[in-house]
Amino acid sequence: MDDGTSIEIPKLMALGDDVAEIGARLVRAAGEIESWRGAATGAVEGSATCEVQLALMADHWRSSLGMLAAAIQDHGHGLHQAAADYRTADTRAGERIGRTINRTLG
């Protein structure tokens, strides 16, 4: 009988780890955006606009990607924590049921 109250703790923890790793990959990608700054150097002789705009865009993308990465990592850690919390609650409930049975039958 499936009562809908159980979860597969190892799978949820693994999912949380996988999600957090995606966030970590995004953090690394955000770090690589810094290299954009030099991409426009000398794009048009005498033009500072390309360099300035590309630097601003790089800052914006690095910041946006960094915030997204942090949110994804937090979600992954939250899944992992939810699995651990569920395991703790399930263990405590089992212990309470065991004590109740022992008092009733013991």
Disulfide bonds with the S-S distance in Angstrom:
none
